[in-house]
Amino acid sequence: MSDPSLSAQLRRAVAEAMPRAISELTDLVAIPSVSWPSFDQTQVRRSAEAIAALAGESGVFDQVAVHTAAIPGTAEPGQPAVLATRAGRPGERRVLLYAHHDVQPVGDEAAWLTPPFQATERDGRLYGRGTADDKAGVLTHLASLRALREVLGDELGVGVTLFVEGEEEYGSRSFGQFLSDHRDDLAADLIVVADSGNWDSRTPGITVALRGNARFTLTVRTLAHALHSGMYGGAVPDAMLATIKLLGTLWDEHGTVVVSGLARRDAPTPGYDEARLREETDLPAGTRPIGSGDLLGRIWNQPSITVTGIDFPGTAAASNTLNPEVSVVVSARVAPGQDARQAYEALRAHLIEHAPFGAELEFSEVDCGQGFLAAEGWGTQLGRAALAEGYGVEPVDVGVGGSIPFIAELAREFPDAAILVTAVLDPPAAPHSPNESLHLETLEHAILSEALLLASLRTPDRTGDGS
C-alpha cells in the first residue's frame, strides 16, 4: 500500500483478531449446513442466521437479512442466503463480497480422523467439513471488514455488500433469480469471490480460468425385459454390455477425451510435475496419470469426462440375468471459453452415433454451467498488489479444473464489474473429501490481503481503471 502506517495497523488488527475468527469458524463448522434436499434443511437456515448475526454484530452494515429466492420453473424456494449492505457515499467505489455457507455431505464418516462437524486443530490446520470450503471464505470477508473498521472507524470509504449463498454445493439453483431480485443491492464496481484455490500453502492464487460443466443422466436400454443370462447370453445384448462399450468410446487408450466438438484451450501453464500431482492426490505408485499434454493443461484447459453414478443391481443383489437397462450419471468438464450447452450437444451426438447393438438412449436431468475467463483490468491489478503484500509472496494466475458456474452469471448480470476470484484453501485442504482442512496461516494471510484490498478501494480516483 502507499500508506505504510495504515498497512501496519491493518496487519496488527488482523493478527490480534485471529483467535476470534478461528472461534467463529469453529462455531459455524459445528452447523451441518448440507444443502442437498435429503439432509436436514433447518441446519442450512440455522447457518444463515448465525452468519447474519455475525454480520450484524460487526457494526459494518446498515442492513442485514436472510433471504430466499424462487427456483425458476418451480414453486420451490431456494436455500437461505445472507445479504448485508452498507451504502457508500457518492463517488465511492462499491464492492460485493461473495462466499457460501452450505457444505458437502461428509461421505464415509469412518474415513474421518476426527468428527466432521467438530472443528479440530492439529499441526497448524483446522479439520472439519466446511473449514475450507467455504466457511473460511465467509470469515475472511467478516474479519477483514472488522479489521478495516477497527483501524478506520465508521468512515470506511467504500460501499460494501456481503452475499453469502446457501446452495452453491447443490447447483446454485436459485442464484440467477436471487441476482434479479436484489440487483440494486448486489451491483458493484468490484466483485470478490472467495471460493477457489491457492497455488500452494504459501503462495496465493488468482483464478483466471474455470472449466464449465455439462452433467446429465444417460439411460441405455437393449431389452423389453430381463432374460436368463444362461439361456440367451451370447446372442442377446444386455444393457451393461452396451453401456460399457458405449462409454469406452469417450476416451482413447491414454484416457484422453476423444469426443468431436469438445474444445481445448491453448494457454501456458506454470511448471507442475508428476511428483507434485502424486503428492497432492495421494496417487498410488502403480497408477499412472491419464491424458496427454502438460499436466496442468489437462486439468485447467482440456475437457474431462467422469462417470459419477450408476443405477444397476448391486453385488448383493446380483443374479444370472441379462438386465434390460442401465442409468449412469455423466459429468463433463468443459474447457474455458466453450459454451457448456454446445459441449453437451457434442457429447449427446457422439453417444447417439456410437450406440452399440441398436441400443436405445435416453438423456435426462441435463445441467449445464458456463466456465469463466477473467479479463485483465484494474480490479485484478489491485488484487495482485493486495495479495502480494498480505502473503509476502507474489500471486500466481491459476486455472481451476472445477466449475463455478455462478461466476459466469455474475459476469452476465453485472457486465461492467471487475471480478476477482480469490482463495483460502490450499492443495492439501481436500474440499469435498474426508478430512477437509484449512491452513490457519493461509486464513490469516487471506484476511489481511482482503483488508488491504478494501483499503486500496477507498480512493474515489479511478485513474487508469477504464471508468
C-alpha positions in Angstrom: 0.0 0.0 0.0 1.1 3.6 -0.5 0.3 4.2 3.2 2.8 2.1 5.3 1.2 3.2 8.6 -2.3 2.0 7.5 -0.8 -1.2 6.3 0.9 -1.8 9.6 -2.3 -1.0 11.6 -4.3 -3.5 9.5 -1.7 -6.2 9.9 -1.7 -5.8 13.7 -5.6 -5.7 13.8 -5.8 -8.9 11.8 -3.2 -10.7 13.9 -5.0 -9.8 17.1 -8.4 -10.8 15.8 -7.3 -14.3 14.7 -8.4 -16.1 17.8 -11.9 -14.7 17.4 -12.0 -15.6 13.7 -11.0 -19.2 14.4 -13.5 -19.4 17.2 -16.3 -18.2 15.0 -15.3 -20.5 12.2 -15.4 -23.4 14.7 -18.9 -22.5 15.7 -20.0 -22.3 12.0 -18.4 -25.7 11.2 -20.5 -27.2 14.0 -23.6 -26.5 12.0 -24.1 -29.3 9.4 -25.4 -27.0 6.6 -25.6 -29.6 3.8 -27.9 -28.1 1.2 -28.9 -31.3 -0.5 -32.7 -31.8 0.0 -32.2 -35.3 1.6 -30.5 -33.7 4.6 -31.9 -31.6 7.4 -32.7 -28.3 5.8 -33.3 -26.5 9.1 -29.5 -26.6 9.6 -29.0 -24.5 6.4 -31.4 -21.9 7.9 -29.6 -22.1 11.2 -26.2 -21.5 9.5 -27.6 -18.5 7.6 -29.0 -17.0 10.7 -25.7 -17.5 12.6 -23.8 -15.6 9.8 -26.4 -12.9 9.7 -25.9 -12.4 13.5 -22.1 -12.1 13.0 -22.6 -9.5 10.2 -25.0 -7.5 12.4 -22.6 -7.6 15.3 -19.7 -6.3 13.1 -21.2 -2.8 13.1 -20.2 -2.5 9.4 -23.6 -2.9 7.7 -26.7 -0.7 7.5 -29.0 -3.7 6.8 -28.6 -7.4 7.3 -31.2 -10.0 6.3 -31.7 -13.7 5.4 -33.5 -14.1 2.0 -34.6 -16.9 -0.3 -35.4 -16.7 -4.0 -37.6 -18.9 -6.1 -36.0 -21.7 -8.1 -37.0 -20.9 -11.7 -39.6 -23.2 -13.2 -40.8 -24.5 -9.8 -42.8 -23.3 -6.8 -39.9 -24.3 -4.6 -37.8 -21.7 -2.8 -34.0 -21.9 -2.8 -31.8 -22.1 0.2 -31.4 -19.2 2.6 -28.7 -16.6 1.8 -27.4 -13.7 3.8 -27.4 -10.3 2.3 -25.8 -7.4 4.2 -25.4 -4.0 2.8 -23.5 -0.8 3.6 -24.2 2.2 1.4 -21.2 4.2 0.3 -21.0 7.9 -0.1 -21.4 9.4 -3.6 -18.3 8.8 -5.6 -17.1 5.9 -3.5 -16.5 2.5 -5.1 -18.7 -0.4 -4.2 -17.5 -3.9 -3.6 -19.5 -7.2 -3.5 -18.0 -9.9 -1.3 -19.3 -13.4 -2.1 -18.9 -16.7 -0.2 -21.2 -19.7 0.5 -22.1 -21.3 3.8 -23.5 -24.6 2.6 -21.3 -27.7 2.6 -20.9 -31.1 1.0 -22.1 -34.2 2.7 -19.4 -35.9 4.8 -19.4 -39.2 2.9 -17.9 -42.1 4.7 -17.7 -40.8 8.3 -15.4 -43.7 9.2 -12.8 -42.2 6.9 -12.6 -39.0 9.1 -9.9 -38.9 11.7 -12.0 -36.5 13.8 -15.7 -35.8 13.8 -16.5 -33.8 10.6 -18.7 -31.2 12.3 -16.3 -30.7 15.2 -13.5 -28.4 14.1 -10.3 -29.8 15.3 -6.9 -28.1 15.2 -3.7 -30.1 14.6 -0.3 -29.2 13.0 -1.4 -25.7 12.0 -4.6 -26.9 10.3 -8.2 -26.8 11.3 -10.1 -30.0 10.2 -13.8 -30.3 9.6 -16.4 -30.1 6.9 -16.6 -26.6 5.6 -13.5 -25.3 7.3 -12.0 -24.5 3.9 -15.0 -24.8 1.5 -16.3 -22.2 2.1 -16.9 -21.1 5.7 -13.3 -19.8 5.7 -14.4 -17.5 2.8 -17.2 -16.2 5.0 -14.9 -15.5 7.9 -12.3 -13.9 5.5 -14.9 -11.3 4.5 -16.2 -10.6 8.0 -12.8 -10.5 9.7 -11.3 -8.2 7.0 -14.2 -5.8 7.3 -13.9 -5.8 11.1 -10.2 -5.1 10.9 -10.8 -2.2 8.4 -13.5 -0.7 10.7 -11.2 -1.1 13.8 -8.5 0.9 12.1 -10.6 3.5 10.1 -13.7 3.8 12.3 -17.0 4.2 10.6 -15.7 6.0 7.6 -14.6 3.0 5.5 -14.5 5.0 2.3 -16.2 2.2 0.3 -19.7 0.8 -0.1 -20.0 -2.9 0.8 -22.4 -5.8 0.1 -21.9 -9.2 1.7 -23.6 -12.0 -0.1 -23.3 -15.5 1.5 -25.1 -18.1 -0.7 -26.7 -21.2 0.8 -26.8 -23.7 -2.1 -23.6 -23.5 -4.1 -22.8 -27.1 -3.3 -26.2 -28.1 -4.8 -26.0 -26.2 -8.0 -27.0 -22.6 -7.1 -30.5 -23.4 -8.4 -32.0 -20.0 -7.3 -28.8 -18.0 -7.8 -30.0 -16.2 -11.0 -33.3 -15.3 -9.5 -31.6 -14.0 -6.4 -29.4 -11.7 -8.6 -32.6 -10.4 -10.3 -34.5 -9.9 -7.0 -31.7 -8.0 -5.3 -29.9 -6.5 -8.3 -29.6 -2.9 -6.9 -28.1 -4.2 -3.6 -25.7 -6.5 -5.4 -24.5 -4.1 -8.1 -20.8 -3.3 -7.6 -17.6 -2.0 -9.2 -15.6 -4.9 -7.9 -16.9 -8.5 -7.1 -14.6 -10.6 -4.9 -15.4 -14.3 -4.9 -13.6 -16.1 -2.1 -14.2 -19.7 -3.3 -11.3 -21.0 -5.2 -7.8 -22.4 -4.7 -4.3 -21.1 -4.0 -1.2 -22.3 -5.8 0.3 -23.8 -2.6 0.2 -23.2 1.2 2.4 -20.1 0.9 1.5 -18.7 -2.5 -1.8 -17.1 -3.2 -3.6 -17.7 -6.5 -5.9 -15.5 -8.6 -8.2 -17.7 -10.6 -8.3 -16.5 -14.2 -9.9 -19.6 -15.8 -12.5 -22.0 -14.8 -13.9 -25.0 -16.7 -17.6 -25.2 -17.3 -19.7 -28.3 -16.7 -22.2 -30.5 -18.5 -23.9 -33.1 -16.4 -26.7 -35.5 -17.4 -28.2 -38.9 -16.8 -27.8 -41.4 -19.6 -30.1 -44.4 -19.7 -29.2 -47.3 -22.0 -31.9 -49.9 -22.9 -31.4 -53.0 -25.0 -34.3 -55.3 -23.9 -38.0 -55.1 -23.2 -37.5 -57.1 -20.0 -34.8 -59.1 -18.2 -33.8 -62.5 -19.5 -31.9 -65.6 -18.2 -28.2 -65.0 -19.0 -27.5 -68.7 -19.4 -30.3 -69.2 -21.9 -29.7 -66.2 -24.0 -26.3 -64.8 -23.1 -24.0 -64.6 -26.1 -26.8 -63.8 -28.6 -28.9 -61.1 -26.9 -27.1 -57.9 -25.8 -27.7 -56.8 -22.2 -27.7 -53.1 -21.2 -24.5 -53.3 -19.2 -22.5 -54.6 -22.2 -23.9 -51.9 -24.4 -23.1 -49.3 -21.7 -19.5 -50.4 -21.2 -18.8 -50.4 -25.0 -20.6 -47.0 -25.4 -18.8 -45.3 -22.6 -15.5 -46.7 -23.7 -15.7 -44.6 -26.9 -15.4 -41.4 -24.9 -11.6 -41.8 -24.3 -8.6 -43.2 -26.1 -6.2 -45.7 -24.6 -4.5 -42.9 -22.7 -7.6 -41.6 -21.1 -7.8 -38.5 -23.3 -11.3 -37.4 -24.3 -11.9 -38.0 -28.0 -15.4 -36.5 -28.5 -15.6 -34.4 -31.6 -16.8 -30.9 -30.8 -15.4 -30.7 -27.3 -12.9 -27.8 -27.4 -9.5 -27.4 -25.8 -8.0 -24.1 -24.7 -4.4 -23.3 -25.7 -2.8 -21.4 -22.8 0.5 -21.6 -21.0 0.6 -23.1 -17.5 3.2 -22.9 -14.7 5.6 -25.7 -14.0 4.0 -28.7 -12.4 5.4 -32.2 -12.4 4.1 -35.7 -11.8 5.7 -35.8 -8.4 3.6 -32.9 -7.2 0.5 -34.4 -8.7 1.1 -37.6 -6.8 1.8 -35.7 -3.6 -1.4 -33.6 -3.8 -3.6 -36.5 -4.8 -2.0 -39.5 -3.0 -2.0 -41.2 -6.4 -0.7 -44.8 -5.8 2.7 -45.7 -7.2 1.2 -48.2 -9.6 -1.4 -45.9 -11.0 -0.4 -43.7 -14.0 -1.8 -40.3 -14.8 -4.2 -40.1 -17.7 -4.5 -37.8 -20.6 -1.9 -36.1 -22.8 -0.1 -32.8 -22.8 1.3 -30.9 -19.8 -0.4 -31.9 -16.6 -2.0 -28.6 -15.6 -3.2 -28.1 -19.2 -5.1 -31.4 -18.8 -6.8 -30.1 -15.6 -7.3 -26.4 -16.5 -7.7 -26.3 -20.3 -8.9 -29.6 -21.6 -12.3 -31.3 -21.3 -12.7 -34.3 -19.0 -15.4 -36.8 -18.6 -16.3 -38.8 -15.4 -19.0 -41.3 -14.7 -20.1 -40.4 -11.2 -23.0 -42.7 -10.5 -24.8 -45.8 -11.8 -28.2 -47.4 -11.2 -27.8 -51.2 -11.6 -28.2 -54.1 -9.3 -25.5 -54.1 -6.6 -23.3 -57.0 -5.9 -25.5 -58.2 -3.1 -28.5 -58.5 -5.5 -26.6 -59.8 -8.5 -28.2 -62.7 -10.4 -27.7 -64.5 -13.6 -29.7 -62.0 -15.6 -29.4 -60.0 -18.8 -30.6 -56.7 -17.5 -32.6 -54.5 -19.8 -31.5 -51.1 -18.7 -28.6 -49.2 -17.1 -28.6 -45.5 -16.0 -25.3 -43.6 -15.4 -24.6 -40.0 -14.5 -22.0 -38.4 -16.8 -20.2 -35.4 -15.6 -18.1 -33.5 -18.2 -15.8 -30.6 -17.5 -15.8 -28.1 -20.4 -12.7 -26.2 -21.5 -12.8 -22.4 -20.6 -14.3 -20.4 -23.4 -16.5 -23.2 -24.8 -20.3 -22.8 -24.3 -21.4 -25.6 -21.9 -24.6 -26.3 -23.8 -22.7 -26.7 -27.0 -20.4 -29.2 -25.3 -23.4 -31.2 -24.0 -24.8 -31.3 -27.6 -21.5 -32.6 -28.8 -21.5 -35.3 -26.2 -25.1 -36.3 -26.9 -24.4 -36.5 -30.7 -21.3 -38.7 -30.0 -23.2 -41.1 -27.8 -26.1 -41.5 -30.2 -23.7 -42.1 -33.1 -21.7 -44.7 -31.2 -24.6 -46.6 -29.5 -23.9 -50.3 -30.0 -26.3 -53.1 -30.9 -29.1 -50.6 -31.7 -29.3 -49.7 -28.0 -32.0 -47.1 -27.1 -30.6 -44.0 -25.4 -32.4 -41.5 -23.1 -30.9 -38.3 -21.8 -32.4 -36.6 -18.7 -31.6 -34.3 -15.8 -29.3 -32.2 -18.0 -27.5 -29.4 -16.1 -25.0 -27.1 -17.9 -22.9 -24.4 -16.2 -20.7 -22.0 -18.0 -16.9 -21.6 -17.5 -15.1 -18.4 -16.8 -12.2 -16.4 -18.3 -11.1 -13.4 -16.3 -10.4 -10.1 -18.1 -7.3 -8.3 -17.0 -8.1 -4.9 -15.5 -7.9 -2.6 -12.5 -9.6 -5.0 -10.1 -7.1 -7.8 -10.9 -4.2 -5.3 -10.5 -5.4 -4.2 -7.1 -6.0 -7.8 -6.1 -2.5 -8.8 -7.1 -0.9 -6.0 -5.1 -3.0 -6.7 -2.0 -2.3 -10.5 -2.2 1.5 -9.9 -2.7 1.5 -7.7 0.4 -0.7 -9.8 2.5 1.1 -13.1 1.8 4.5 -11.7 1.3 4.7 -13.7 -2.0 3.7 -12.7 -5.5 0.4 -14.4 -6.5 0.2 -16.9 -9.3 -2.5 -16.8 -12.0 -4.2 -20.2 -11.9 -6.8 -22.1 -13.7 -9.2 -24.4 -11.9 -10.4 -27.7 -13.2 -13.6 -27.5 -11.2 -16.6 -25.4 -12.2 -18.2 -22.4 -10.5 -21.0 -21.5 -13.0 -22.4 -18.7 -10.9 -19.3 -16.6 -11.7 -20.4 -16.5 -15.3 -23.9 -15.5 -14.1 -22.4 -12.6 -12.1 -20.4 -11.5 -15.2 -23.5 -11.7 -17.3 -25.7 -9.8 -14.8 -23.0 -7.1 -14.0 -21.0 -6.8 -17.2 -19.3 -3.6 -16.0 -18.0 -5.0 -12.8 -14.5 -6.3 -12.3 -14.4 -9.8 -10.9 -11.6 -11.1 -8.7 -11.6 -14.8 -7.7 -9.5 -15.4 -4.7 -9.0 -18.4 -2.3 -8.4 -19.5 1.2 -7.9 -23.2 0.6 -4.6 -24.7 -0.4 -4.0 -28.1 -2.3 -3.9 -30.2 0.9 -7.3 -28.8 2.0 -9.2 -31.8 0.4 -12.5 -30.0 -0.1 -15.4 -32.4 -0.7 -13.3 -35.2 0.8 -13.0 -36.7 4.2 -10.6 -34.8 6.5 -11.2 -31.4 4.8 -8.9 -28.9 6.4 -7.9 -25.2 6.5 -4.3 -24.0 6.8 -4.6 -21.4 9.5 -1.7 -19.3 8.4 -3.3 -19.1 5.0 -6.5 -17.8 6.6 -4.6 -15.0 8.3 -2.9 -14.1 5.1 -6.2 -14.1 3.2 -7.9 -11.9 5.8 -5.1 -9.4 5.7 -5.0 -9.4 1.9 -8.7 -8.6 1.7 -8.4 -5.9 4.3 -5.6 -4.3 2.3 -7.6 -4.6 -0.9 -10.6 -2.9 0.7 -8.4 -0.1 2.0 -7.0 0.3 -1.5 -10.5 0.8 -2.9 -11.1 3.8 -0.6 -10.0 6.5 -3.0 -12.6 7.7 -5.5 -9.9 8.4 -8.0 -10.3 5.8 -10.7 -7.4 7.0 -13.0 -6.4 4.1 -15.2 -9.3 1.8 -14.3 -11.2 2.5 -17.6 -14.2 4.2 -16.0 
